[in-house]
Amino acid sequence: MTEQRPPLWRWFQLPFALRVFALYFVFVGMSGYFMLDLVVKEIKPGVRQSSEEVLFDTAQLLAQLVAPHLAEHNPQSAGQTAQQPLPPQLQQVLASYGKHRTQALIWGVEKASIPHRIYITDAAGIIIYDSANQDLGKDYSRWNDVYLTLKGQYGARSSRTDPNDENSTVMHVAAAVRHQDQIIGVLTIAKPNHSMQPFIDRTQAYLTQRGLLLMLLGLAVGALLAWRLQQGLNRLETYANQLSAGERVGPPKFRMFFEFANLAQALDKMRQTLAGRAYAERYVQTLTHELKSPLTAIQAASELLQQPLPDVDRQRFARNIQQQTERLHQLIEQLLQLSELEQRQHLLETKPLDLAALCQQAVQQRQGRIDQQQWQLQLDLTATTIEGDALLLQQSIGHLLDNALDFADKGATVTLDVQLIEQQAVLTLFNQGPAIPNYALPRLTERFYSLPRPGKQQKSTGLGLNFVAEVVKLHQGELQLENVKRGQLSGVLVTVRLPLQLQ
């Protein structure tokens, strides 16, 4: 029966970065939406408050201008109705103020008129002047703008011209008309709120557009961070899998998330600790096995030398002890060298190298032995620059030449080539000689595995080709050994492929 997973389980099956981005998306989206909605909603009252403040200043200015005329035509005490209207010239100025035509472009909004209405009441709240000529003589004493102002307070109101249309509201801001510190009337400026709507709409549209752009930018940044986070996790996972597979790789480097770099270093230290324990155990067992043979030979020879023997036998046993001692010394030196090499997961120092020059140096160091073997040495060395460790590569090439000298026939044909093929440096060493048995081919690079030398029936330490294989791995290359036939010549071909640059 298939196990039923809860729906929430599918959420945890998504990639980590996608889950992080989804949470980030929800947080940024909701925060941005509520913040943008709040700002947009505050624009309308903010614009109207600013407009109200401007109307108040204007009303105060007009009240000061009207006060002398209103006092002149209303010499009686406050609370009595004016007997004469305002001077015709002043009435004309006030009337033309609200009807004046303009051609102004204010922050992208065209303004063609000043839709203001101005009315003045006496001390009793009766309208004695109306620029719209619609409410002359009416009692406005109960309207908040007039009522509050006559009481010495700030008077303002917002009323609808059409009760069924919320967009028909008109803002009324009043100022007291004073004469000798007495309120003799009220001047009110009325302005339709819809005249401010274009500015409100423009500001809301602008902020909405910019707000959405900022949200998209924030989401893009979040997506980039999530992608880099997932990339770092993938690199760590790949590195951990490579360590589990026993590959020689160094810890990945991180420029942004240094915590990942610390984790990679911790994984590398853990690998070194665990590998070091297993490596030591394996080496102790192998070394014990390999030391038994020369130690047994030395012990047997030393016991025989304690007995009376002819000089010939004594010299033979002494040479045997010397040979076995040299073999032990060589074994220990190579083991120490190989042990240090196998502990490396990556090359410590690299620089550009000419592989052809390294081959030429290795040949020159063995020229005496090559002449002794009477090799017909053919060199085809193309200058090829690679990145690597010069000492390790030169030692590896030397091991390959030494191995060929041990197995090639006297007077054999030997070719050493270095070519650049498909962005790889390819080194090939062919030596004419006996073929390698098929059973031995896959084991030649194993530690301590060796075949008897022709005519001597003596084995080497079996560490040379193992050293070469480790060096090639560190240089991210490939090593191949095979039996080949070139025309009339049969022998062994060693091929080393190395990248021009290390990853």
C-alpha positions as CSV (number, residue, x, y, z in Angstrom):
1,M,0.0,0.0,0.0
2,T,1.4,3.4,-0.9
3,E,2.0,5.7,2.0
4,Q,-0.2,8.8,1.9
5,R,1.8,11.9,2.4
6,P,0.1,15.1,3.8
7,P,-0.2,18.0,1.3
8,L,2.3,20.0,3.4
9,W,4.9,17.2,2.7
10,R,5.1,18.3,-0.9
11,W,6.2,21.8,0.2
12,F,9.2,20.3,1.9
13,Q,10.1,18.3,-1.2
14,L,10.7,21.5,-3.1
15,P,14.3,22.7,-3.4
16,F,15.6,24.7,-0.5
17,A,16.2,27.9,-2.4
18,L,12.7,27.7,-3.9
19,R,11.1,27.5,-0.5
20,V,13.2,30.4,0.8
21,F,12.2,32.5,-2.3
22,A,8.6,31.6,-1.9
23,L,8.6,32.8,1.7
24,Y,10.5,35.9,0.7
25,F,8.0,36.5,-2.1
26,V,5.1,36.3,0.3
27,F,6.7,38.5,2.8
28,V,7.8,41.2,0.3
29,G,4.6,41.0,-1.6
30,M,2.3,41.4,1.4
31,S,4.5,44.0,3.1
32,G,4.8,46.0,-0.2
33,Y,1.1,45.7,-0.9
34,F,0.0,46.9,2.5
35,M,2.6,49.7,2.6
36,L,1.7,50.8,-0.9
37,D,-2.0,50.7,-0.1
38,L,-1.4,52.8,3.0
39,V,0.6,55.4,1.2
40,V,-1.8,55.7,-1.7
41,K,-4.8,56.1,0.7
42,E,-2.9,58.8,2.6
43,I,-2.3,60.8,-0.5
44,K,-5.9,62.1,-0.9
45,P,-6.3,63.4,2.6
46,G,-2.7,64.8,2.5
47,V,-3.3,66.8,-0.7
48,R,-6.6,68.1,0.7
49,Q,-5.0,69.1,4.0
50,S,-2.3,71.0,2.1
51,S,-5.0,72.6,-0.1
52,E,-6.9,73.6,3.0
53,E,-3.9,75.3,4.5
54,V,-3.4,77.3,1.3
55,L,-7.1,78.3,1.3
56,F,-6.8,79.4,4.9
57,D,-3.9,81.7,4.1
58,T,-5.8,83.1,1.1
59,A,-8.9,83.6,3.2
60,Q,-6.9,85.5,5.8
61,L,-5.4,87.7,3.2
62,L,-8.8,88.5,1.5
63,A,-10.3,89.1,4.9
64,Q,-7.7,91.7,5.6
65,L,-8.4,93.4,2.3
66,V,-12.2,93.3,2.7
67,A,-12.2,94.5,6.4
68,P,-11.9,98.3,5.8
69,H,-14.6,98.3,3.1
70,L,-16.9,96.2,5.2
71,A,-16.4,98.4,8.2
72,E,-17.0,101.5,6.1
73,H,-20.3,100.3,4.8
74,N,-21.2,98.8,8.2
75,P,-20.5,101.4,10.8
76,Q,-22.9,100.0,13.2
77,S,-22.0,97.5,15.9
78,A,-21.3,93.9,15.3
79,G,-24.4,91.8,14.8
80,Q,-26.3,94.2,12.6
81,T,-26.8,93.7,8.9
82,A,-24.9,95.9,6.5
83,Q,-27.0,98.6,4.9
84,Q,-25.0,98.9,1.7
85,P,-23.2,96.3,-0.5
86,L,-19.4,96.3,-1.0
87,P,-18.0,98.8,-3.4
88,P,-18.5,97.8,-7.0
89,Q,-14.8,97.8,-7.7
90,L,-14.1,95.3,-4.9
91,Q,-17.1,93.2,-5.9
92,Q,-15.7,93.1,-9.5
93,V,-12.2,92.0,-8.2
94,L,-13.7,89.2,-6.0
95,A,-16.0,88.0,-8.8
96,S,-13.2,88.0,-11.4
97,Y,-10.9,86.0,-9.0
98,G,-13.1,82.9,-9.3
99,K,-13.7,83.3,-13.0
100,H,-10.1,84.1,-14.1
101,R,-8.9,81.8,-17.0
102,T,-5.4,80.5,-16.8
103,Q,-3.1,78.4,-19.0
104,A,-0.7,76.7,-16.5
105,L,0.9,73.2,-16.6
106,I,1.5,72.3,-12.9
107,W,3.5,69.1,-12.5
108,G,2.0,67.6,-15.6
109,V,-1.5,68.7,-14.9
110,E,-3.1,71.5,-17.0
111,K,-4.9,74.1,-15.0
112,A,-7.3,76.3,-17.1
113,S,-9.3,78.1,-14.3
114,I,-9.5,78.9,-10.6
115,P,-12.8,77.3,-9.5
116,H,-13.1,79.3,-6.3
117,R,-16.3,80.7,-4.8
118,I,-16.1,83.6,-2.3
119,Y,-18.9,84.7,-0.1
120,I,-19.0,87.2,2.8
121,T,-21.4,87.3,5.7
122,D,-22.1,90.0,8.2
123,A,-21.8,89.5,12.0
124,A,-25.1,87.7,12.0
125,G,-24.1,85.1,9.4
126,I,-26.3,86.6,6.6
127,I,-24.6,86.6,3.2
128,I,-24.0,90.1,1.9
129,Y,-21.8,89.1,-1.0
130,D,-21.6,85.9,-3.1
131,S,-19.2,85.7,-6.1
132,A,-21.6,83.1,-7.5
133,N,-24.7,85.2,-7.0
134,Q,-26.6,82.3,-5.7
135,D,-27.2,82.7,-2.0
136,L,-27.3,86.5,-1.3
137,G,-29.4,87.2,1.8
138,K,-29.4,83.7,3.1
139,D,-28.6,82.8,6.6
140,Y,-25.4,80.8,6.9
141,S,-25.0,81.2,10.6
142,R,-25.5,77.4,11.2
143,W,-22.9,76.3,8.7
144,N,-19.7,75.3,10.5
145,D,-17.4,77.6,8.6
146,V,-19.5,80.7,9.6
147,Y,-20.7,79.4,12.9
148,L,-17.2,78.6,14.3
149,T,-15.5,81.6,12.9
150,L,-18.1,84.0,14.5
151,K,-17.3,82.3,17.8
152,G,-13.6,83.1,17.3
153,Q,-12.6,79.6,16.3
154,Y,-11.2,78.1,13.1
155,G,-14.1,77.5,10.8
156,A,-14.2,75.0,7.9
157,R,-16.5,72.4,6.4
158,S,-16.8,70.0,3.5
159,S,-20.3,69.7,1.9
160,R,-21.7,67.9,-1.1
161,T,-23.5,70.0,-3.8
162,D,-25.2,66.7,-4.8
163,P,-26.2,64.5,-1.8
164,N,-26.0,61.4,-4.1
165,D,-22.5,62.2,-5.5
166,E,-19.6,61.7,-3.1
167,N,-17.3,63.4,-5.7
168,S,-19.3,66.7,-5.5
169,T,-17.8,67.7,-2.2
170,V,-16.7,71.3,-1.8
171,M,-14.2,72.5,0.8
172,H,-15.1,75.7,2.6
173,V,-12.4,77.6,4.6
174,A,-13.4,80.8,6.5
175,A,-11.6,83.7,8.0
176,A,-12.9,86.4,10.4
177,V,-13.3,89.9,9.1
178,R,-12.3,92.2,12.0
179,H,-12.7,95.9,12.8
180,Q,-11.2,97.2,16.0
181,D,-10.8,93.7,17.4
182,Q,-14.5,92.9,16.7
183,I,-15.7,90.3,14.2
184,I,-17.9,92.2,11.8
185,G,-18.2,89.4,9.3
186,V,-16.9,86.1,7.8
187,L,-15.2,85.6,4.5
188,T,-15.3,82.0,3.1
189,I,-13.4,80.6,0.2
190,A,-15.0,77.5,-1.3
191,K,-13.1,75.1,-3.6
192,P,-14.4,71.9,-5.2
193,N,-12.4,68.9,-4.1
194,H,-12.6,67.4,-7.6
195,S,-10.2,70.2,-8.8
196,M,-7.5,68.5,-6.7
197,Q,-8.3,65.0,-8.0
198,P,-5.9,65.2,-11.1
199,F,-3.0,65.8,-8.7
200,I,-4.2,63.0,-6.4
201,D,-4.6,60.6,-9.4
202,R,-1.2,61.5,-10.8
203,T,0.6,61.1,-7.5
204,Q,-1.2,57.8,-6.7
205,A,-0.4,56.5,-10.2
206,Y,3.3,57.6,-9.8
207,L,3.7,56.0,-6.4
208,T,1.9,52.8,-7.5
209,Q,4.2,52.5,-10.5
210,R,7.3,53.1,-8.5
211,G,6.2,50.9,-5.7
212,L,5.5,48.0,-8.0
213,L,8.9,48.5,-9.6
214,L,10.6,48.5,-6.2
215,M,8.7,45.3,-5.3
216,L,9.8,43.7,-8.5
217,L,13.4,44.8,-7.9
218,G,13.2,43.4,-4.4
219,L,11.8,40.1,-5.7
220,A,14.6,40.0,-8.4
221,V,17.2,40.5,-5.7
222,G,15.6,37.8,-3.6
223,A,15.5,35.4,-6.6
224,L,19.2,36.1,-7.2
225,L,20.1,35.5,-3.6
226,A,18.0,32.3,-3.5
227,W,19.7,31.1,-6.7
228,R,23.2,31.8,-5.3
229,L,22.2,30.1,-2.1
230,Q,21.0,27.0,-4.0
231,Q,24.1,27.1,-6.1
232,G,26.3,27.1,-3.0
233,L,24.3,24.2,-1.5
234,N,24.7,22.3,-4.8
235,R,28.4,22.8,-4.8
236,L,28.7,21.6,-1.2
237,E,26.6,18.5,-2.0
238,T,28.7,17.8,-5.1
239,Y,31.9,18.2,-2.9
240,A,30.5,15.9,-0.3
241,N,29.6,13.3,-2.9
242,Q,33.1,13.6,-4.4
243,L,34.7,13.0,-1.0
244,S,32.5,9.9,-0.5
245,A,33.6,8.6,-3.9
246,G,37.2,9.1,-2.9
247,E,38.0,11.7,-5.6
248,R,40.9,14.1,-5.2
249,V,39.3,17.5,-5.0
250,G,39.9,20.6,-2.9
251,P,37.1,22.4,-1.0
252,P,35.1,24.8,-3.1
253,K,35.6,28.5,-2.7
254,F,32.8,31.0,-2.0
255,R,33.0,34.7,-2.5
256,M,29.6,35.7,-1.1
257,F,28.6,33.1,1.5
258,F,31.7,32.6,3.7
259,E,29.7,30.3,6.0
260,F,29.6,27.8,3.1
261,A,33.4,28.1,2.8
262,N,33.7,27.4,6.5
263,L,31.5,24.4,6.2
264,A,33.5,23.1,3.2
265,Q,36.7,23.5,5.2
266,A,35.1,21.6,8.1
267,L,34.1,18.8,5.7
268,D,37.7,18.7,4.4
269,K,39.1,18.4,7.9
270,M,36.6,15.7,8.8
271,R,37.6,13.8,5.7
272,Q,41.3,14.1,6.5
273,T,40.7,12.9,10.0
274,L,38.7,9.9,8.9
275,A,40.9,9.1,5.9
276,G,44.0,9.5,8.0
277,R,42.9,6.8,10.5
278,A,41.9,4.3,7.7
279,Y,45.0,5.2,5.8
280,A,47.3,4.5,8.8
281,E,45.7,1.2,9.4
282,R,45.9,0.1,5.8
283,Y,49.5,1.2,5.5
284,V,50.6,-0.6,8.7
285,Q,49.1,-3.8,7.4
286,T,50.6,-3.4,3.9
287,L,54.0,-2.3,5.2
288,T,54.1,-5.2,7.6
289,H,53.5,-7.6,4.8
290,E,56.1,-6.0,2.5
291,L,58.8,-5.9,5.1
292,K,58.5,-9.6,5.9
293,S,60.3,-10.8,2.8
294,P,63.5,-8.7,3.0
295,L,63.7,-9.0,6.8
296,T,63.4,-12.8,6.5
297,A,66.2,-12.8,3.9
298,I,68.4,-10.6,6.1
299,Q,67.7,-12.8,9.2
300,A,68.5,-16.0,7.3
301,A,71.7,-14.6,5.9
302,S,72.8,-13.2,9.2
303,E,72.3,-16.6,10.9
304,L,74.3,-18.3,8.3
305,L,77.1,-15.8,8.6
306,Q,77.5,-16.7,12.3
307,Q,78.6,-20.2,11.2
308,P,82.0,-21.1,9.6
309,L,81.6,-20.5,5.9
310,P,83.9,-20.3,2.9
311,D,84.8,-16.7,1.9
312,V,82.8,-17.0,-1.3
313,D,79.6,-17.9,0.6
314,R,80.3,-15.3,3.2
315,Q,80.6,-12.6,0.6
316,R,77.4,-13.8,-1.1
317,F,75.4,-13.7,2.1
318,A,76.9,-10.2,2.9
319,R,75.8,-8.9,-0.5
320,N,72.4,-10.4,0.0
321,I,72.1,-8.5,3.3
322,Q,73.2,-5.3,1.6
323,Q,70.8,-5.7,-1.3
324,Q,67.9,-6.4,1.1
325,T,68.9,-3.4,3.2
326,E,68.9,-1.2,0.2
327,R,65.5,-2.6,-0.8
328,L,64.2,-1.8,2.6
329,H,65.6,1.7,2.5
330,Q,64.1,2.3,-1.0
331,L,60.8,0.9,0.1
332,I,60.6,3.1,3.1
333,E,61.6,6.2,1.1
334,Q,59.0,5.5,-1.6
335,L,56.3,4.8,1.0
336,L,57.0,8.1,2.8
337,Q,56.8,9.9,-0.5
338,L,53.7,8.1,-1.6
339,S,52.0,8.6,1.8
340,E,52.6,12.3,1.7
341,L,51.2,12.4,-1.9
342,E,48.1,10.4,-1.2
343,Q,47.1,12.6,1.7
344,R,46.8,15.6,-0.6
345,Q,43.4,16.3,-2.0
346,H,44.6,19.0,-4.3
347,L,47.9,20.5,-5.5
348,L,49.3,23.0,-3.1
349,E,51.2,25.2,-5.5
350,T,50.9,25.3,-9.3
351,K,52.4,27.3,-12.1
352,P,52.6,27.3,-15.9
353,L,55.0,24.5,-17.1
354,D,56.3,23.3,-20.4
355,L,55.6,19.5,-20.4
356,A,58.1,19.0,-23.3
357,A,60.9,20.6,-21.3
358,L,60.1,18.3,-18.3
359,C,60.4,15.3,-20.5
360,Q,63.7,16.5,-21.9
361,Q,65.1,16.9,-18.4
362,A,64.0,13.4,-17.3
363,V,65.7,11.9,-20.4
364,Q,68.9,13.8,-19.8
365,Q,69.0,12.6,-16.2
366,R,68.9,8.9,-17.4
367,Q,71.0,9.4,-20.5
368,G,73.8,7.1,-19.1
369,R,71.4,4.2,-18.6
370,I,69.7,4.8,-21.9
371,D,73.1,4.6,-23.7
372,Q,73.9,1.4,-21.7
373,Q,70.6,-0.1,-22.9
374,Q,71.5,1.0,-26.5
375,W,68.0,2.4,-26.9
376,Q,66.9,3.8,-30.2
377,L,65.3,6.8,-28.6
378,Q,62.9,8.9,-30.7
379,L,61.7,12.2,-29.3
380,D,58.8,14.3,-30.7
381,L,58.3,16.9,-28.0
382,T,56.0,19.8,-28.9
383,A,56.2,22.7,-26.5
384,T,52.9,22.5,-24.5
385,T,52.2,24.7,-21.5
386,I,50.1,23.2,-18.7
387,E,49.3,24.2,-15.1
388,G,50.8,21.9,-12.4
389,D,53.5,20.9,-10.0
390,A,56.9,20.7,-11.8
391,L,58.6,18.4,-9.2
392,L,55.8,15.8,-9.1
393,L,55.4,15.7,-12.9
394,Q,59.2,15.4,-13.4
395,Q,59.3,12.5,-10.9
396,S,56.3,10.8,-12.6
397,I,58.0,11.0,-16.0
398,G,61.2,9.6,-14.4
399,H,59.2,6.6,-13.0
400,L,57.8,5.9,-16.5
401,L,61.2,6.0,-18.1
402,D,62.7,3.8,-15.3
403,N,59.9,1.3,-15.8
404,A,60.5,1.2,-19.6
405,L,64.3,0.8,-19.0
406,D,63.5,-2.2,-16.7
407,F,61.2,-4.0,-19.2
408,A,62.5,-2.9,-22.7
409,D,64.8,-5.2,-24.6
410,K,68.4,-4.1,-25.1
411,G,68.6,-2.0,-28.3
412,A,64.8,-1.6,-28.3
413,T,63.1,1.3,-30.1
414,V,61.5,3.8,-27.6
415,T,59.5,6.8,-28.5
416,L,58.5,9.7,-26.3
417,D,56.0,12.2,-27.6
418,V,54.2,15.3,-26.3
419,Q,51.4,16.7,-28.4
420,L,48.5,19.2,-28.0
421,I,45.3,17.3,-28.8
422,E,41.8,18.8,-28.2
423,Q,42.9,21.2,-25.6
424,Q,44.8,18.5,-23.7
425,A,48.5,17.8,-23.3
426,V,49.0,14.2,-24.3
427,L,52.3,12.4,-23.4
428,T,52.9,9.0,-24.9
429,L,55.8,6.6,-24.1
430,F,56.2,3.5,-26.3
431,N,58.8,0.9,-25.5
432,Q,59.5,-2.2,-27.6
433,G,59.5,-5.2,-25.4
434,P,57.4,-8.1,-24.0
435,A,53.7,-7.6,-23.6
436,I,52.1,-7.2,-20.2
437,P,50.0,-10.2,-19.3
438,N,46.3,-9.5,-19.6
439,Y,45.7,-10.4,-15.9
440,A,48.2,-7.8,-14.8
441,L,47.1,-4.9,-16.9
442,P,44.2,-3.7,-14.6
443,R,46.5,-4.0,-11.5
444,L,49.7,-2.3,-12.6
445,T,48.9,0.9,-10.7
446,E,48.0,-0.9,-7.5
447,R,50.3,-0.3,-4.5
448,F,53.1,-2.9,-4.2
449,Y,52.0,-4.8,-7.3
450,S,54.9,-5.6,-9.5
451,L,55.9,-8.0,-12.3
452,P,59.3,-9.8,-12.4
453,R,62.0,-8.0,-14.5
454,P,63.0,-9.9,-17.6
455,G,66.0,-12.2,-17.0
456,K,66.2,-11.3,-13.3
457,Q,63.0,-12.7,-11.9
458,Q,63.2,-9.8,-9.4
459,K,60.4,-7.5,-8.6
460,S,60.5,-3.8,-7.8
461,T,58.7,-2.2,-4.8
462,G,55.5,-1.8,-6.9
463,L,55.2,1.8,-5.9
464,G,56.4,3.6,-9.1
465,L,53.3,3.4,-11.2
466,N,51.1,3.9,-8.2
467,F,53.0,7.2,-7.6
468,V,52.4,8.2,-11.3
469,A,48.7,7.4,-11.0
470,E,48.3,9.6,-7.9
471,V,50.2,12.5,-9.5
472,V,48.0,12.2,-12.7
473,K,44.8,12.3,-10.5
474,L,46.0,15.4,-8.7
475,H,46.5,17.0,-12.1
476,Q,43.0,16.0,-13.1
477,G,44.3,13.8,-15.9
478,E,44.1,10.2,-17.1
479,L,46.7,7.4,-17.2
480,Q,46.4,4.5,-19.6
481,L,48.7,1.4,-20.1
482,E,48.1,-1.0,-23.0
483,N,49.8,-3.5,-25.2
484,V,50.1,-2.2,-28.8
485,K,51.7,-3.1,-32.1
486,R,53.3,-0.5,-34.3
487,G,54.1,-1.9,-37.6
488,Q,56.6,-4.7,-37.0
489,L,57.2,-3.5,-33.4
490,S,55.3,-4.8,-30.4
491,G,55.5,-3.3,-26.9
492,V,53.8,-1.3,-24.2
493,L,52.2,2.2,-24.7
494,V,51.7,4.5,-21.8
495,T,49.4,7.5,-22.4
496,V,49.0,10.4,-20.0
497,R,46.4,13.1,-20.7
498,L,46.5,16.3,-18.8
499,P,44.3,19.4,-18.9
500,L,45.9,22.7,-19.8
501,Q,44.3,24.4,-16.8
502,L,43.2,22.9,-13.5
503,Q,39.6,23.4,-12.4
